[in-house]
Amino acid sequence: MNVLKGRAVLAALGVLAAVALTACSADNDPEPAVDAFLKNWRQGQLGKTSFVDPDGKSVPAADVTAQLTKLTGELAAAPTKLERAGDAKVKDGRAVSPVQVTWTLPGPVTWTYRTDVRLRERDDTWDVTWEPALVHKKLKAGDTLGTKREEAPRSGILDHTGAPIVSPRPVVSVLLDPAKVTDPAAAVKQLGAAFATIDTEVDLADLPGRLAKAKPGIAVDVVVLRQEAYDKIASRITAITGATVVKSTRDLAPTRQFARALLGSVSDATEEDIKEKPGLYAVGDHVGHGGLQSAFDQRLRGVPGVTVVVNPAGTALFTSAPKPGVAVRTTLDQRVQTAADAALADLPQQSALVAIRISDGSVIAAANGPDGGSFNAAFEAKVPPGSTFKMVSTLGLLDQGAVTADATVACPSHLAAGGREFKNFDDFELGDVPFRTDFAKSCNTAFVALAPKLGPDGLADAGRLLGLESKYGLGLPAFSGKVSTGGDAAERAAAAFGQGRTVVSPLAMASATAAVASGRWTPPSLTGKSAVAPGPQLKTTTVEPLRAMMRQVVTDGTATSLRDVPGSPVYGKTGTAEFDNDPEHAHAWWVGWQGDVAFAVFVENGGHSSSVSVPVAEKFLRGLK
């Protein structure tokens, strides 16, 4: 495929150049003239350079430029490197200087060879002899350089076992035969109804026009479906007059939703791709867009094969074979990821679920909804954590000895701080109860009362013990949180139960939860061991009571629906996070762990956590069994 677009030779190739070439030494050595010529070739500067043809007749610089424009053809825009490759040989007023030429072709691929610059002496100056062989010894008048490109086999993204996540899977292409479609409007209506039953949106607005313009005997593409999706509507499709199907395979993830926002996708290079990286991408290339496919695109795509040819004969001057891409191995667990995707499948709004292996910090699932998501909210969302942050506040309070699990801390329905009134969900109150009960029942006012004991920086300090505000180094954009610090009494009170200026991502909260479960923060990893140092060991006297309170959330608190989940005990904390001045607007959260899996659930504007995020957590845990 031809890919190097011609540009002005002066601007890019910088061919033949530029200043008057004069003798620079007493014995009229031609090499300074050659050096000056090569410099100006690189820079694309034409000035008063004297050119002559092989017979010694003067050639105007403008004529040289025109011939070079045609000669270099598709290579006109390719960067060049030119170096003198040895001493010039001089005899009878003639000189020949060997030169090394290196072209950087898309890929990038380099093509290096030697040619000769010939010069003639005239009146103590050296004229450059213009001839096609100056660019390459095999070029002659009338030739034009072109390229053919062969895309390299793209490598895949692997799971934690080294098994491919993306692999060839059966698909069905749905097409319409223009000669057989008698009623395009009816066909569009039938197709739309069929796709709606499998929750697949297909833009059919231009289909009648495409049918009208189609060439005889050529079917019109409608959509490509996974085999399992097509099977659900096969009878509807075959009932449409003029509809045909073609079965094949495509490289796909296990499901449409599978870690979709995290993995990204591969599609044709866009105009923007080519404009941003003209030496790397060309029309017809396949490029990673979003997620890991984008972040590791150059590694995955390999190096394309490039052949430089002389047109019109088509003779090859240079060939570089394509080099396959190198796979990217991740920490993802396909079984866990599938369960995470399924847990979010029924939610209509943006949502996320991140799971981390507690023992080593590996990210084993990163799901986004709906339908896999287009934005990786699992890593990049910046939202208030709500009452899940009571896990962090409690760590800070216990660490400072400001409270114990059994200390009595009153839980009124309302409590003022800093001129602002705070309340509990549905105005509930518990009276004078042990702090562990305040935690399990998620009493906001108890934390408002305790907030002053954290001091201006205590909450942020506790968060940093759990990895918040840390650098992750995952190779992808990821937000590790920003914890409120300082502030007036009202801000500190709000921050103590996850409101105020504190914002986090689901990944940040899953990682912090794993730290509580293990007793030490381990930096999350996704594509290899993290270079970030782990956090300090948490005090046993602090973390053990906190774990007990997180267990009580499940046994006797706001997440009792998780008590009968099969397997080892479930620990966690619910959270309902208001995000504007309307108390009816709130995100639903859950953070917790079972066995070696810590995870966070986030549902945008989901409302009360016990009725939204906790059921998602239950569906996820049951899906792992």
PLY file of the C-alpha trace (Angstrom):
ply
format ascii 1.0
element vertex 625
property float x
property float y
property float z
element edge 624
property int vertex1
property int vertex2
end_header
0.00 0.00 0.00
1.35 3.46 -0.90
1.64 5.52 2.23
4.25 8.28 2.10
2.47 11.39 0.91
4.47 13.77 -1.26
5.27 17.12 0.24
7.28 20.07 -0.87
10.81 18.79 -1.28
12.28 21.95 0.16
10.35 21.60 3.42
10.75 17.92 4.24
13.23 15.98 2.19
15.29 19.06 2.04
16.81 17.95 -1.14
19.70 19.61 -2.77
20.40 22.66 -1.32
21.59 25.80 -0.77
24.45 28.06 -0.53
27.24 28.88 -2.90
29.73 26.06 -2.69
33.17 27.57 -2.52
36.61 26.22 -1.96
37.59 26.33 1.70
41.26 25.54 1.64
44.42 26.56 -0.13
44.64 23.36 -2.16
40.93 23.58 -3.11
39.85 20.45 -1.20
36.26 19.50 -2.33
35.25 17.99 1.01
34.17 21.27 2.67
31.96 21.81 -0.36
30.49 18.31 0.07
29.82 18.96 3.76
28.08 22.22 2.95
26.03 20.51 0.27
24.91 17.73 2.62
23.98 20.23 5.32
21.83 22.15 2.89
20.30 18.94 1.51
19.17 18.10 5.07
17.84 21.60 5.70
16.15 22.06 2.36
17.78 25.39 1.60
18.28 26.32 -2.05
20.34 29.41 -2.71
23.09 30.15 -5.20
24.33 26.59 -5.44
25.81 25.83 -8.81
24.59 22.64 -10.44
25.82 21.10 -13.64
24.69 18.09 -15.60
27.04 15.13 -16.29
28.28 16.93 -19.41
29.23 20.01 -17.41
26.37 22.23 -18.56
24.79 24.49 -15.92
21.43 23.38 -14.51
19.18 25.96 -12.79
18.38 25.13 -9.16
14.67 25.40 -10.00
15.03 22.64 -12.58
16.85 20.46 -10.06
14.01 21.01 -7.59
11.37 20.03 -10.15
13.25 16.87 -11.12
13.77 15.93 -7.49
10.11 16.41 -6.71
9.20 13.86 -9.35
12.12 11.56 -8.59
11.58 11.25 -4.82
7.83 10.75 -5.22
6.34 9.18 -2.12
9.57 9.55 -0.15
9.55 13.33 -0.39
8.23 13.66 3.17
10.49 11.06 4.76
13.17 12.44 7.10
16.70 11.91 5.84
20.11 11.72 7.46
23.13 12.42 5.24
26.77 11.88 6.17
30.04 11.88 4.26
31.20 8.24 4.18
34.85 8.68 3.32
37.41 10.91 1.68
36.70 12.41 -1.72
38.75 11.20 -4.66
40.02 14.06 -6.82
41.49 13.80 -10.33
41.78 16.30 -13.16
39.29 18.79 -11.77
36.73 16.11 -10.95
35.79 14.78 -7.50
33.75 11.85 -6.22
32.68 11.81 -2.55
30.97 8.73 -1.01
27.87 9.61 1.00
25.68 7.57 3.34
21.94 8.24 3.07
19.44 7.09 5.72
15.70 7.44 5.19
13.25 7.04 8.07
10.19 5.31 6.65
6.85 4.81 8.48
6.92 2.14 11.10
9.51 3.45 11.80
11.80 1.58 9.41
15.21 2.85 8.35
16.76 2.40 4.92
20.49 3.09 4.71
22.72 2.91 1.65
25.70 4.62 0.00
25.76 6.81 -3.06
28.24 9.24 -4.62
28.23 12.99 -4.97
30.18 14.00 -8.05
31.62 17.50 -8.40
33.39 19.55 -11.10
35.96 22.25 -10.44
35.42 25.59 -12.14
37.19 28.86 -11.33
38.39 27.50 -7.95
34.87 26.43 -6.95
33.19 23.06 -6.98
29.87 22.55 -8.81
27.60 19.69 -7.79
26.75 17.36 -10.63
23.02 16.82 -10.70
21.91 13.37 -11.83
19.32 10.90 -10.50
22.13 8.57 -9.41
23.11 11.18 -6.82
20.01 10.14 -4.82
20.55 6.44 -5.47
22.94 4.73 -7.86
20.15 2.74 -9.54
17.95 5.74 -10.35
17.75 7.27 -13.82
15.77 9.99 -15.53
12.02 9.33 -15.53
12.07 7.18 -12.37
9.87 7.86 -9.34
10.28 6.35 -5.87
7.29 4.70 -4.29
6.53 2.40 -1.37
4.54 -0.68 -0.60
3.58 -1.40 2.97
2.69 -4.65 4.73
1.13 -4.36 8.17
2.74 -6.53 10.82
0.68 -9.13 12.71
-0.67 -7.40 15.80
-0.03 -9.18 19.06
-2.54 -9.62 21.84
-3.30 -8.79 25.42
-2.94 -11.72 27.80
-4.43 -12.53 31.18
-2.49 -13.41 34.34
-1.91 -16.99 33.14
-0.56 -15.89 29.76
-3.74 -16.96 27.95
-5.01 -14.55 25.28
-7.94 -12.36 26.21
-8.57 -11.44 22.60
-8.70 -14.43 20.25
-10.52 -15.50 17.05
-14.22 -15.91 17.79
-17.18 -16.70 15.50
-19.11 -13.76 14.08
-21.96 -13.31 11.62
-22.12 -10.48 9.10
-25.66 -9.36 8.29
-26.06 -8.02 4.73
-28.84 -6.94 2.40
-29.02 -7.82 -1.29
-30.21 -4.61 -3.06
-31.73 -6.63 -5.91
-33.97 -8.54 -3.52
-35.00 -5.80 -1.05
-38.39 -4.65 -2.35
-39.27 -2.38 0.58
-36.20 -0.72 2.17
-38.24 1.08 4.85
-39.80 -2.19 5.98
-36.40 -3.89 6.05
-34.99 -1.10 8.23
-37.93 -1.40 10.61
-37.53 -5.18 10.91
-33.77 -4.92 11.45
-34.18 -2.24 14.14
-36.75 -4.34 16.00
-34.47 -7.39 15.87
-31.41 -5.52 17.14
-33.44 -3.97 19.95
-34.18 -7.42 21.38
-30.44 -7.98 21.95
-29.77 -4.42 23.16
-27.61 -3.64 20.14
-27.76 -0.16 18.66
-27.09 0.01 14.91
-27.38 3.23 12.92
-29.72 2.33 10.06
-30.62 5.85 8.98
-28.53 5.79 5.82
-29.35 2.19 4.86
-32.05 3.01 2.24
-29.67 5.44 0.54
-26.85 2.90 0.55
-29.16 0.30 -1.00
-30.18 2.74 -3.73
-26.55 3.53 -4.59
-25.24 -0.03 -4.37
-23.70 -1.57 -7.48
-25.51 -4.59 -8.93
-24.48 -7.87 -7.38
-22.79 -6.28 -4.35
-24.48 -6.79 -0.96
-24.68 -3.93 1.53
-23.13 -4.49 4.99
-25.47 -3.87 7.90
-23.66 -5.10 11.01
-21.29 -7.77 12.31
-22.58 -9.65 15.36
-21.04 -12.19 17.65
-22.37 -15.66 16.92
-24.17 -15.89 20.26
-25.92 -12.56 19.67
-26.95 -13.47 16.14
-28.34 -16.83 17.25
-30.91 -14.98 19.39
-32.35 -13.16 16.39
-31.50 -15.55 13.56
-35.16 -16.30 12.75
-35.97 -12.58 12.63
-33.09 -11.85 10.25
-33.79 -14.71 7.85
-37.42 -13.58 7.66
-36.37 -10.22 6.14
-36.64 -10.18 2.36
-33.19 -9.73 0.85
-31.25 -10.42 4.05
-28.20 -12.69 3.87
-25.54 -13.67 6.37
-21.87 -14.60 6.16
-20.08 -16.46 8.94
-16.43 -15.79 9.78
-14.16 -15.12 12.75
-12.75 -11.95 14.28
-10.27 -11.27 17.06
-12.51 -10.42 20.01
-12.61 -10.48 23.80
-14.77 -13.18 25.44
-17.79 -10.85 25.51
-18.64 -7.40 24.16
-18.51 -5.99 27.70
-15.33 -7.74 28.83
-13.07 -5.07 30.34
-14.04 -2.97 27.35
-12.96 0.47 28.61
-9.76 -0.94 30.12
-8.71 -2.93 27.06
-9.66 -0.32 24.47
-10.22 -1.30 20.85
-8.39 -1.64 17.55
-9.71 0.11 14.46
-8.58 1.87 11.30
-6.18 4.78 11.69
-8.06 8.07 11.72
-7.05 11.30 10.03
-6.15 12.60 13.48
-3.90 9.57 14.15
-2.02 10.11 10.91
-1.76 13.85 11.42
-0.35 13.45 14.93
2.15 10.73 13.95
2.68 10.89 10.17
5.88 8.88 10.34
4.25 6.09 12.30
0.70 5.66 11.01
-0.62 5.59 7.47
-3.97 5.10 5.76
-5.14 1.53 6.19
-3.20 0.87 9.39
-4.93 -0.57 12.44
-4.41 1.48 15.58
-5.25 0.97 19.25
-7.78 3.45 20.53
-8.26 3.82 24.26
-7.14 1.68 27.18
-4.30 -0.81 26.93
-4.59 -1.06 23.15
-3.66 2.61 22.90
-1.14 2.74 25.75
0.83 -0.20 24.33
0.00 0.33 20.67
3.57 0.49 19.35
4.53 -2.67 21.20
1.41 -4.56 20.12
1.40 -3.45 16.49
5.00 -4.41 15.74
6.88 -2.91 12.81
5.29 -2.90 9.36
7.10 -4.25 6.35
8.12 -1.62 3.80
9.36 -2.04 0.24
10.81 0.90 -1.68
10.22 0.51 -5.40
11.24 2.35 -8.54
8.21 3.22 -10.65
7.06 2.68 -13.30
9.08 -0.55 -13.52
8.24 -1.59 -9.95
11.79 -2.73 -9.24
12.46 -3.12 -5.51
15.39 -1.12 -4.11
14.81 -2.04 -0.45
12.64 -4.46 1.51
12.11 -4.68 5.26
10.02 -7.65 6.40
7.26 -6.96 8.95
8.09 -7.69 12.57
5.18 -9.04 14.63
4.09 -7.17 17.74
4.89 -8.29 21.27
2.07 -9.36 23.58
1.20 -7.47 26.76
0.60 -9.70 29.75
-1.78 -8.32 32.36
-2.85 -9.35 35.84
-6.49 -9.73 34.77
-8.30 -12.91 35.75
-10.85 -13.75 33.06
-13.16 -15.53 35.50
-13.19 -12.59 37.90
-13.56 -10.05 35.09
-16.53 -11.94 33.68
-18.20 -11.90 37.10
-17.53 -8.18 37.46
-19.01 -7.39 34.05
-22.07 -9.50 34.81
-22.58 -7.76 38.17
-22.94 -4.40 36.41
-24.88 -5.67 33.39
-28.35 -4.60 34.54
-27.41 -1.06 35.62
-28.48 1.67 33.15
-26.11 4.34 34.48
-22.34 4.70 34.65
-20.86 2.27 37.12
-17.61 0.51 37.93
-16.25 -2.48 39.80
-12.54 -2.96 40.52
-11.18 -6.16 42.08
-7.67 -6.56 43.49
-5.83 -9.65 44.67
-5.04 -8.79 48.28
-1.88 -10.88 48.53
0.02 -9.04 45.79
-1.95 -5.97 44.70
-2.75 -7.31 41.23
-5.76 -5.77 39.49
-7.76 -8.83 38.51
-10.88 -7.09 37.21
-11.84 -3.59 36.06
-15.41 -3.41 34.83
-17.37 -0.39 33.65
-21.02 -0.01 32.86
-23.21 0.24 31.01
-22.17 -2.20 28.29
-18.50 -2.17 29.22
-18.29 1.61 29.20
-16.50 4.03 26.91
-14.79 5.82 29.81
-12.63 3.88 32.27
-14.37 5.23 35.37
-12.96 2.29 37.30
-9.55 3.96 37.19
-10.22 7.59 36.33
-13.41 8.70 38.10
-12.97 11.54 40.62
-15.96 11.31 42.92
-16.75 11.62 46.64
-16.49 8.27 48.45
-19.29 8.82 50.93
-19.41 6.59 53.96
-16.94 4.07 52.54
-14.41 6.67 53.71
-15.38 5.94 57.30
-12.92 3.07 56.87
-10.16 5.66 56.45
-11.45 7.96 59.21
-11.67 5.04 61.61
-8.13 3.97 60.79
-6.94 7.48 61.66
-8.97 7.68 64.88
-7.84 4.26 66.08
-4.24 4.98 65.12
-4.24 8.14 67.23
-5.97 6.45 70.16
-8.81 8.96 69.82
-11.45 6.25 70.08
-11.81 2.50 70.58
-14.27 0.10 69.03
-16.13 -0.27 72.33
-16.10 3.41 73.34
-19.55 4.96 73.59
-20.14 7.53 70.85
-23.61 9.05 70.64
-25.53 8.86 67.35
-28.19 11.60 67.22
-30.24 12.10 64.07
-28.74 15.59 63.54
-25.59 17.35 64.68
-24.18 20.79 63.91
-20.52 21.56 63.24
-18.94 24.77 61.99
-22.29 26.40 61.45
-23.60 23.56 59.30
-26.10 20.87 60.27
-25.40 17.25 59.41
-27.83 14.34 59.52
-28.10 10.60 59.06
-29.86 8.81 56.22
-33.62 9.01 56.75
-32.86 10.90 60.00
-32.19 7.68 61.91
-30.64 7.81 65.39
-29.04 5.16 67.58
-28.57 7.02 70.85
-25.51 6.20 72.99
-23.95 3.12 71.44
-20.48 1.56 71.02
-18.44 3.10 68.23
-18.40 -0.24 66.39
-22.20 0.03 66.12
-21.92 3.57 64.77
-19.58 2.19 62.11
-21.71 -0.84 61.24
-24.89 1.21 60.96
-23.05 4.06 59.19
-23.89 6.89 61.60
-22.72 10.17 60.07
-23.26 12.24 63.19
-20.95 10.05 65.26
-18.14 10.82 62.80
-19.04 14.50 62.80
-18.54 14.49 66.58
-15.19 12.67 66.27
-13.84 14.74 63.36
-12.02 17.32 65.53
-9.90 14.54 67.03
-8.36 13.85 63.62
-6.87 17.33 63.47
-6.31 19.24 60.23
-4.20 16.53 58.56
-5.14 13.31 60.32
-7.58 12.18 57.64
-5.08 12.73 54.82
-2.35 10.97 56.82
-4.60 7.94 57.31
-5.48 7.93 53.62
-1.82 7.91 52.63
-1.22 4.87 54.84
-3.73 3.12 52.59
-2.14 4.31 49.35
-4.40 7.25 48.59
-2.66 10.09 46.71
0.13 7.67 45.72
1.68 7.19 42.31
0.53 3.94 40.75
2.62 3.57 37.60
0.11 1.32 35.84
0.86 2.50 32.32
-2.68 3.87 32.08
-4.31 7.03 33.47
-5.43 6.31 37.03
-6.55 8.57 39.86
-5.32 7.65 43.34
-7.49 10.15 45.16
-7.24 13.52 46.83
-8.05 13.69 50.55
-9.39 16.81 52.20
-6.92 18.48 54.52
-7.15 21.62 56.63
-10.44 23.37 56.12
-12.86 24.77 58.67
-14.85 22.76 61.19
-17.67 22.11 58.74
-15.30 20.83 56.04
-13.53 18.50 58.47
-16.85 17.16 59.69
-18.03 16.46 56.14
-14.69 14.90 55.17
-14.85 12.50 58.12
-17.66 10.62 56.41
-16.51 10.97 52.83
-18.04 14.23 51.74
-16.41 17.65 51.53
-13.46 18.04 49.16
-12.31 14.40 49.20
-12.53 12.62 45.84
-11.40 9.12 44.88
-11.64 6.52 42.14
-12.99 2.97 42.51
-9.43 1.70 41.97
-8.15 3.89 44.81
-10.78 2.58 47.20
-10.28 -1.05 46.16
-6.54 -0.66 46.76
-7.12 1.01 50.15
-9.48 -1.80 51.13
-6.90 -4.41 50.16
-4.43 -2.61 52.45
-6.81 -2.96 55.42
-7.34 -6.62 54.60
-3.61 -7.41 54.34
-2.25 -4.99 56.93
-0.06 -3.09 54.46
-0.66 -1.13 51.29
0.71 -2.80 48.16
0.78 -0.67 45.00
-1.71 -1.96 42.44
-0.23 -3.64 39.37
-1.70 -4.35 35.95
1.04 -5.13 33.42
3.90 -6.20 35.65
5.29 -5.68 39.11
4.94 -2.08 40.23
8.08 -0.02 40.75
6.29 1.95 43.47
7.36 1.15 47.03
4.75 -0.44 49.32
3.42 1.40 52.35
4.38 0.85 55.99
2.99 -2.01 58.03
-0.25 -0.98 59.71
-0.48 -1.28 63.47
-2.11 -4.52 64.55
-3.90 -2.68 67.36
-5.46 -0.44 64.74
-6.21 -2.70 61.82
-7.68 -5.67 63.71
-10.49 -3.65 65.34
-11.17 -2.00 61.97
-11.50 -5.39 60.29
-13.88 -6.54 63.02
-16.05 -3.47 62.46
-16.09 -4.10 58.70
-17.23 -7.63 59.39
-20.00 -6.28 61.63
-21.26 -4.19 58.68
-22.19 -7.52 57.07
-23.37 -9.41 60.16
-25.36 -6.63 61.79
-25.11 -3.44 59.76
-25.96 -1.94 56.39
-24.98 -4.97 54.28
-26.68 -7.91 55.97
-27.79 -9.29 52.60
-24.20 -10.49 52.17
-24.27 -12.70 55.27
-25.26 -15.82 53.37
-22.87 -15.43 50.42
-21.09 -18.79 50.07
-17.44 -19.04 51.02
-15.30 -17.28 53.58
-16.59 -14.31 55.60
-17.33 -11.07 53.77
-16.05 -7.74 55.16
-16.87 -4.27 53.95
-18.39 -0.84 54.19
-21.30 0.78 52.38
-21.34 4.36 51.20
-23.90 6.84 49.92
-22.20 9.95 48.62
-24.08 13.17 47.88
-22.51 15.07 44.99
-24.51 18.31 44.80
-26.89 20.31 46.94
-29.79 17.96 46.30
-29.85 15.19 48.94
-31.78 13.01 46.47
-28.67 12.91 44.27
-26.14 10.45 45.61
-23.66 7.88 44.37
-23.91 4.35 45.74
-20.69 2.65 46.96
-19.44 -0.57 48.42
-15.89 -1.55 49.42
-14.96 -4.88 50.94
-13.30 -8.23 50.54
-13.78 -11.97 50.68
-10.85 -14.32 50.82
-8.02 -12.91 48.70
-10.26 -10.58 46.65
-10.80 -6.95 47.66
-13.15 -4.89 45.53
-14.98 -1.60 45.20
-18.36 -0.98 43.59
-19.41 2.48 42.36
-22.80 3.37 40.86
-23.21 6.93 39.66
-26.31 8.59 41.14
-27.36 5.15 42.32
-28.96 6.35 45.53
-28.87 4.34 48.74
-26.01 1.88 48.84
-27.83 -0.89 50.69
-30.36 -1.21 47.88
-28.04 -0.60 44.90
-24.32 -1.20 45.38
-24.66 -4.03 47.91
-26.77 -6.15 45.52
-24.08 -5.58 42.87
-21.47 -6.80 45.35
-23.56 -9.86 46.10
-24.01 -10.66 42.41
-20.27 -10.34 41.90
-19.34 -12.61 44.80
-21.88 -15.24 43.83
-20.62 -15.04 40.26
-17.16 -16.10 41.47
-18.48 -19.34 42.90
0 1
1 2
2 3
3 4
4 5
5 6
6 7
7 8
8 9
9 10
10 11
11 12
12 13
13 14
14 15
15 16
16 17
17 18
18 19
19 20
20 21
21 22
22 23
23 24
24 25
25 26
26 27
27 28
28 29
29 30
30 31
31 32
32 33
33 34
34 35
35 36
36 37
37 38
38 39
39 40
40 41
41 42
42 43
43 44
44 45
45 46
46 47
47 48
48 49
49 50
50 51
51 52
52 53
53 54
54 55
55 56
56 57
57 58
58 59
59 60
60 61
61 62
62 63
63 64
64 65
65 66
66 67
67 68
68 69
69 70
70 71
71 72
72 73
73 74
74 75
75 76
76 77
77 78
78 79
79 80
80 81
81 82
82 83
83 84
84 85
85 86
86 87
87 88
88 89
89 90
90 91
91 92
92 93
93 94
94 95
95 96
96 97
97 98
98 99
99 100
100 101
101 102
102 103
103 104
104 105
105 106
106 107
107 108
108 109
109 110
110 111
111 112
112 113
113 114
114 115
115 116
116 117
117 118
118 119
119 120
120 121
121 122
122 123
123 124
124 125
125 126
126 127
127 128
128 129
129 130
130 131
131 132
132 133
133 134
134 135
135 136
136 137
137 138
138 139
139 140
140 141
141 142
142 143
143 144
144 145
145 146
146 147
147 148
148 149
149 150
150 151
151 152
152 153
153 154
154 155
155 156
156 157
157 158
158 159
159 160
160 161
161 162
162 163
163 164
164 165
165 166
166 167
167 168
168 169
169 170
170 171
171 172
172 173
173 174
174 175
175 176
176 177
177 178
178 179
179 180
180 181
181 182
182 183
183 184
184 185
185 186
186 187
187 188
188 189
189 190
190 191
191 192
192 193
193 194
194 195
195 196
196 197
197 198
198 199
199 200
200 201
201 202
202 203
203 204
204 205
205 206
206 207
207 208
208 209
209 210
210 211
211 212
212 213
213 214
214 215
215 216
216 217
217 218
218 219
219 220
220 221
221 222
222 223
223 224
224 225
225 226
226 227
227 228
228 229
229 230
230 231
231 232
232 233
233 234
234 235
235 236
236 237
237 238
238 239
239 240
240 241
241 242
242 243
243 244
244 245
245 246
246 247
247 248
248 249
249 250
250 251
251 252
252 253
253 254
254 255
255 256
256 257
257 258
258 259
259 260
260 261
261 262
262 263
263 264
264 265
265 266
266 267
267 268
268 269
269 270
270 271
271 272
272 273
273 274
274 275
275 276
276 277
277 278
278 279
279 280
280 281
281 282
282 283
283 284
284 285
285 286
286 287
287 288
288 289
289 290
290 291
291 292
292 293
293 294
294 295
295 296
296 297
297 298
298 299
299 300
300 301
301 302
302 303
303 304
304 305
305 306
306 307
307 308
308 309
309 310
310 311
311 312
312 313
313 314
314 315
315 316
316 317
317 318
318 319
319 320
320 321
321 322
322 323
323 324
324 325
325 326
326 327
327 328
328 329
329 330
330 331
331 332
332 333
333 334
334 335
335 336
336 337
337 338
338 339
339 340
340 341
341 342
342 343
343 344
344 345
345 346
346 347
347 348
348 349
349 350
350 351
351 352
352 353
353 354
354 355
355 356
356 357
357 358
358 359
359 360
360 361
361 362
362 363
363 364
364 365
365 366
366 367
367 368
368 369
369 370
370 371
371 372
372 373
373 374
374 375
375 376
376 377
377 378
378 379
379 380
380 381
381 382
382 383
383 384
384 385
385 386
386 387
387 388
388 389
389 390
390 391
391 392
392 393
393 394
394 395
395 396
396 397
397 398
398 399
399 400
400 401
401 402
402 403
403 404
404 405
405 406
406 407
407 408
408 409
409 410
410 411
411 412
412 413
413 414
414 415
415 416
416 417
417 418
418 419
419 420
420 421
421 422
422 423
423 424
424 425
425 426
426 427
427 428
428 429
429 430
430 431
431 432
432 433
433 434
434 435
435 436
436 437
437 438
438 439
439 440
440 441
441 442
442 443
443 444
444 445
445 446
446 447
447 448
448 449
449 450
450 451
451 452
452 453
453 454
454 455
455 456
456 457
457 458
458 459
459 460
460 461
461 462
462 463
463 464
464 465
465 466
466 467
467 468
468 469
469 470
470 471
471 472
472 473
473 474
474 475
475 476
476 477
477 478
478 479
479 480
480 481
481 482
482 483
483 484
484 485
485 486
486 487
487 488
488 489
489 490
490 491
491 492
492 493
493 494
494 495
495 496
496 497
497 498
498 499
499 500
500 501
501 502
502 503
503 504
504 505
505 506
506 507
507 508
508 509
509 510
510 511
511 512
512 513
513 514
514 515
515 516
516 517
517 518
518 519
519 520
520 521
521 522
522 523
523 524
524 525
525 526
526 527
527 528
528 529
529 530
530 531
531 532
532 533
533 534
534 535
535 536
536 537
537 538
538 539
539 540
540 541
541 542
542 543
543 544
544 545
545 546
546 547
547 548
548 549
549 550
550 551
551 552
552 553
553 554
554 555
555 556
556 557
557 558
558 559
559 560
560 561
561 562
562 563
563 564
564 565
565 566
566 567
567 568
568 569
569 570
570 571
571 572
572 573
573 574
574 575
575 576
576 577
577 578
578 579
579 580
580 581
581 582
582 583
583 584
584 585
585 586
586 587
587 588
588 589
589 590
590 591
591 592
592 593
593 594
594 595
595 596
596 597
597 598
598 599
599 600
600 601
601 602
602 603
603 604
604 605
605 606
606 607
607 608
608 609
609 610
610 611
611 612
612 613
613 614
614 615
615 616
616 617
617 618
618 619
619 620
620 621
621 622
622 623
623 624
